[in-house]
Amino acid sequence: MAETHSEGGGEGGVGPSYSKPDGDLLNKMAQMLADHLKDNVHGLQNNVNRLQGEMNGGGVRDSHANPPQHLV
């Protein structure tokens, strides 16, 4: 009875016959999600670095913006 295709619930949810293809698909989806999140984190980190540079008065990453010169 443990090998039947039930609609979830029961003994640990999905039966063993689903584990291989679903596992591969979930691994691919998890990898895609992880890559996507990594890209987002890098983009956010770049934004934070740029904003911190602007707050500290140094437009280091912006080649066309040099606002602090008149303050010095």
MDTraj code that builds the backbone (N, CA, C; nanometers):
import mdtraj as md
import numpy as np

residues = "MET ALA GLU THR HIS SER GLU GLY GLY GLY GLU GLY GLY VAL GLY PRO SER TYR SER LYS PRO ASP GLY ASP LEU LEU ASN LYS MET ALA GLN MET LEU ALA ASP HIS LEU LYS ASP ASN VAL HIS GLY LEU GLN ASN ASN VAL ASN ARG LEU GLN GLY GLU MET ASN GLY GLY GLY VAL ARG ASP SER HIS ALA ASN PRO PRO GLN HIS LEU VAL".split()
xyz = np.array([
    [0.0816, -0.1200, 0.0000],
    [0.0000, 0.0000, 0.0000],
    [0.0859, 0.1263, 0.0000],
    [0.2117, 0.1135, 0.0379],
    [0.2990, 0.2298, 0.0403],
    [0.3408, 0.2714, -0.1001],
    [0.3277, 0.1817, -0.1986],
    [0.3725, 0.2109, -0.3341],
    [0.2650, 0.2768, -0.4200],
    [0.1452, 0.2976, -0.3662],
    [0.0370, 0.3525, -0.4476],
    [0.0534, 0.5030, -0.4662],
    [-0.0051, 0.5532, -0.5724],
    [-0.0001, 0.6964, -0.6017],
    [-0.1141, 0.7652, -0.5270],
    [-0.0845, 0.8148, -0.4099],
    [-0.1877, 0.8823, -0.3319],
    [-0.1775, 1.0326, -0.3537],
    [-0.2815, 1.1025, -0.3134],
    [-0.2839, 1.2480, -0.3293],
    [-0.2202, 1.3172, -0.2091],
    [-0.0959, 1.2873, -0.1815],
    [-0.0255, 1.3511, -0.0718],
    [-0.0708, 1.2980, 0.0627],
    [-0.0232, 1.3597, 0.1696],
    [-0.0580, 1.3159, 0.3041],
    [0.0036, 1.1809, 0.3343],
    [-0.0520, 1.1090, 0.4287],
    [-0.0052, 0.9728, 0.4572],
    [0.1362, 0.9691, 0.5092],
    [0.2130, 0.8745, 0.4570],
    [0.3483, 0.8504, 0.5076],
    [0.4491, 0.9429, 0.4390],
    [0.4712, 1.0584, 0.4921],
    [0.5736, 1.1480, 0.4400],
    [0.5384, 1.2126, 0.3083],
    [0.4134, 1.2202, 0.2723],
    [0.3747, 1.2926, 0.1515],
    [0.3861, 1.2080, 0.0263],
    [0.4704, 1.2489, -0.0682],
    [0.4752, 1.1875, -0.2002],
    [0.5458, 1.0527, -0.1944],
    [0.4969, 0.9582, -0.2732],
    [0.5538, 0.8234, -0.2744],
    [0.6891, 0.8177, -0.3427],
    [0.7567, 0.7043, -0.3317],
    [0.8926, 0.6894, -0.3845],
    [0.9007, 0.6947, -0.5367],
    [0.7916, 0.6637, -0.6069],
    [0.7964, 0.6612, -0.7528],
    [0.8114, 0.8020, -0.8107],
    [0.7848, 0.9056, -0.7326],
    [0.7960, 1.0427, -0.7816],
    [0.9337, 1.1034, -0.7551],
    [1.0142, 1.0400, -0.6705],
    [1.1328, 1.1068, -0.6172],
    [1.2360, 1.1395, -0.7251],
    [1.2606, 1.0510, -0.8224],
    [1.3675, 1.0778, -0.9195],
    [1.3385, 1.1972, -1.0092],
    [1.2318, 1.1942, -1.0923],
    [1.2104, 1.3091, -1.1815],
    [1.1841, 1.4392, -1.1071],
    [1.1063, 1.4335, -0.9996],
    [1.0790, 1.5559, -0.9241],
    [1.2067, 1.6096, -0.8607],
    [1.2911, 1.5198, -0.8135],
    [1.4173, 1.5630, -0.7535],
    [1.5042, 1.6355, -0.8541],
    [1.5149, 1.5792, -0.9760],
    [1.5950, 1.6445, -1.0801],
    [1.5372, 1.7802, -1.1154],
    [1.4062, 1.7852, -1.1313],
    [1.3406, 1.9113, -1.1667],
    [1.3583, 2.0141, -1.0550],
    [1.3414, 1.9701, -0.9311],
    [1.3566, 2.0625, -0.8186],
    [1.5005, 2.1115, -0.8078],
    [1.5962, 2.0234, -0.8343],
    [1.7362, 2.0656, -0.8306],
    [1.7640, 2.1713, -0.9363],
    [1.7098, 2.1509, -1.0578],
    [1.7297, 2.2500, -1.1637],
    [1.6644, 2.3828, -1.1266],
    [1.5418, 2.3750, -1.0743],
    [1.4715, 2.4977, -1.0366],
    [1.5441, 2.5683, -0.9227],
    [1.5928, 2.4912, -0.8261],
    [1.6649, 2.5511, -0.7135],
    [1.7934, 2.6172, -0.7621],
    [1.8617, 2.5540, -0.8578],
    [1.9851, 2.6120, -0.9106],
    [1.9561, 2.7415, -0.9862],
    [1.8474, 2.7403, -1.0657],
    [1.8098, 2.8623, -1.1380],
    [1.7743, 2.9736, -1.0403],
    [1.7000, 2.9386, -0.9350],
    [1.6619, 3.0378, -0.8354],
    [1.7851, 3.0918, -0.7636],
    [1.8783, 3.0028, -0.7308],
    [2.0005, 3.0454, -0.6619],
    [2.0819, 3.1395, -0.7501],
    [2.0942, 3.1071, -0.8790],
    [2.1678, 3.1946, -0.9705],
    [2.1003, 3.3308, -0.9806],
    [1.9675, 3.3288, -0.9900],
    [1.8909, 3.4534, -1.0008],
    [1.9103, 3.5394, -0.8763],
    [1.9036, 3.4746, -0.7586],
    [1.9220, 3.5484, -0.6343],
    [2.0637, 3.6022, -0.6233],
    [2.1619, 3.5239, -0.6699],
    [2.3003, 3.5703, -0.6654],
    [2.3169, 3.6963, -0.7496],
    [2.2568, 3.6951, -0.8712],
    [2.2638, 3.8141, -0.9570],
    [2.1995, 3.9338, -0.8889],
    [2.0833, 3.9119, -0.8255],
    [2.0151, 4.0204, -0.7565],
    [2.0992, 4.0737, -0.6421],
    [2.1629, 3.9851, -0.5665],
    [2.2456, 4.0272, -0.4534],
    [2.3638, 4.1088, -0.5033],
    [2.4260, 4.0647, -0.6146],
    [2.5392, 4.1410, -0.6680],
    [2.4943, 4.2802, -0.7128],
    [2.3775, 4.2871, -0.7768],
    [2.3258, 4.4163, -0.8196],
    [2.2961, 4.5068, -0.7022],
    [2.2366, 4.4499, -0.5976],
    [2.2059, 4.5300, -0.4788],
    [2.3344, 4.5750, -0.4099],
    [2.4353, 4.4878, -0.4064],
    [2.5619, 4.5238, -0.3430],
    [2.6278, 4.6383, -0.4191],
    [2.6204, 4.6340, -0.5517],
    [2.6760, 4.7440, -0.6319],
    [2.6028, 4.8736, -0.6032],
    [2.4699, 4.8667, -0.5907],
    [2.3925, 4.9870, -0.5591],
    [2.4303, 5.0412, -0.4225],
    [2.4444, 4.9526, -0.3243],
    [2.4813, 4.9953, -0.1890],
    [2.6189, 5.0597, -0.1907],
    [2.7133, 4.9982, -0.2608],
    [2.8482, 5.0548, -0.2675],
    [2.8471, 5.1928, -0.3322],
    [2.7681, 5.2079, -0.4388],
    [2.7608, 5.3363, -0.5086],
    [2.6987, 5.4426, -0.4182],
    [2.5897, 5.4045, -0.3493],
    [2.5237, 5.5003, -0.2612],
    [2.6132, 5.5384, -0.1433],
    [2.6854, 5.4413, -0.0884],
    [2.7762, 5.4730, 0.0215],
    [2.8863, 5.5667, -0.0263],
    [2.9329, 5.5445, -0.1484],
    [3.0345, 5.6334, -0.2041],
    [2.9816, 5.7747, -0.2195],
    [2.8565, 5.7865, -0.2638],
    [2.7971, 5.9194, -0.2784],
    [2.7765, 5.9849, -0.1428],
    [2.7351, 5.9065, -0.0428],
    [2.7132, 5.9629, 0.0907],
    [2.8446, 6.0066, 0.1538],
    [2.9524, 5.9361, 0.1212],
    [3.0825, 5.9726, 0.1769],
    [3.1474, 6.0853, 0.0979],
    [3.0787, 6.1347, -0.0050],
    [3.1296, 6.2488, -0.0793],
    [3.2218, 6.2114, -0.1926],
    [3.2415, 6.0840, -0.2178],
    [3.3302, 6.0440, -0.3266],
    [3.2527, 5.9789, -0.4384],
    [3.2455, 6.0425, -0.5522],
    [3.1810, 5.9814, -0.6672],
    [3.2800, 5.8942, -0.7401],
    [3.3284, 5.7908, -0.6724],
    [3.4383, 5.7116, -0.7247],
    [3.3942, 5.6322, -0.8469],
    [3.2757, 5.5706, -0.8393],
    [3.2308, 5.4853, -0.9490],
    [3.1710, 5.5662, -1.0638],
    [3.1306, 5.6899, -1.0381],
    [3.0734, 5.7722, -1.1437],
    [3.1831, 5.8598, -1.2033],
    [3.2134, 5.8391, -1.3310],
    [3.3209, 5.9154, -1.3934],
    [3.2769, 6.0572, -1.4266],
    [3.1447, 6.0787, -1.4435],
    [3.0958, 6.2092, -1.4847],
    [3.0379, 6.2904, -1.3686],
    [3.0545, 6.2433, -1.2452],
    [2.9989, 6.3176, -1.1314],
    [3.1078, 6.3414, -1.0278],
    [3.1440, 6.4685, -1.0058],
    [3.2412, 6.5038, -0.9030],
    [3.1863, 6.6174, -0.8173],
    [3.0836, 6.5899, -0.7347],
    [3.0226, 6.6982, -0.6575],
    [3.1064, 6.7527, -0.5424],
    [3.1977, 6.6776, -0.4787],
    [3.2591, 6.7304, -0.3562],
    [3.3678, 6.8351, -0.3779],
    [3.4032, 6.8675, -0.5022],
    [3.5173, 6.9565, -0.5240],
    [3.4936, 7.0981, -0.4718],
    [3.3708, 7.1476, -0.4815],
    [3.3448, 7.2831, -0.4335],
    [3.3375, 7.2905, -0.2809],
    [3.3303, 7.1729, -0.2150],
    [3.3247, 7.1716, -0.0691],
    [3.4637, 7.1756, -0.0072],
    [3.5627, 7.1333, -0.0829],
    [3.6979, 7.1212, -0.0261],
    [3.7669, 7.2546, -0.0149],
])
top = md.Topology()
chain = top.add_chain()
for i, resn in enumerate(residues, 1):
    res = top.add_residue(resn, chain, resSeq=i)
    for name in ("N", "CA", "C"):
        top.add_atom(name, md.element.get_by_symbol(name[0]), res)
traj = md.Trajectory(xyz[None], top)
